[in-house]
């Protein structure tokens, strides 16, 4: 039986020791797809593209840096205004 991806996890490569985090997450949750966002890439478009490949996903986890009111996803920064 094929298992659908129900959880997407994204890790941005500017996190210290991100490969260790990726290794700990890999295989830790059945149905989870782990995706890496390059620190110099465009995280939002990467996340959107990968989400299209996993239409059954119901949860998204993002491991990244940020600052008050902001989330940094490579070159993309999410902010409330």
KABEL-V380492 format. One record per backbone hydrogen bond with DSSP energy under -1.0 kcal/mol. CO is the residue of the C=O (numbers start at 1). NH is the residue of the N-H. E is the energy in kcal/mol with one decimal. If there is no record, write none. Layout:
co=CO nh=NH e=E
co=CO nh=NH e=E
This chain:
co=6 nh=58 e=-2.8
co=6 nh=59 e=-1.2
co=7 nh=33 e=-2.8
co=8 nh=61 e=-2.8
co=9 nh=35 e=-3.3
co=10 nh=63 e=-3.1
co=11 nh=37 e=-3.1
co=12 nh=15 e=-1.6
co=15 nh=18 e=-1.4
co=17 nh=21 e=-1.7
co=18 nh=22 e=-2.7
co=19 nh=23 e=-2.4
co=20 nh=24 e=-2.1
co=21 nh=25 e=-2.4
co=22 nh=26 e=-2.5
co=25 nh=28 e=-2.5
co=29 nh=32 e=-1.6
co=31 nh=6 e=-2.5
co=31 nh=7 e=-2.0
co=33 nh=9 e=-2.6
co=35 nh=11 e=-2.2
co=37 nh=13 e=-2.5
co=38 nh=41 e=-2.2
co=41 nh=75 e=-3.7
co=42 nh=46 e=-1.9
co=43 nh=47 e=-2.9
co=44 nh=48 e=-2.5
co=45 nh=49 e=-2.4
co=46 nh=50 e=-2.4
co=47 nh=51 e=-2.3
co=48 nh=52 e=-1.5
co=51 nh=54 e=-1.2
co=54 nh=57 e=-1.8
co=59 nh=8 e=-2.5
co=61 nh=10 e=-2.9
co=63 nh=12 e=-2.4
co=65 nh=72 e=-2.4
co=67 nh=70 e=-3.1
co=70 nh=67 e=-1.2
co=71 nh=78 e=-2.8
co=73 nh=43 e=-2.0
co=73 nh=76 e=-1.6
co=76 nh=73 e=-3.4
co=78 nh=71 e=-1.9
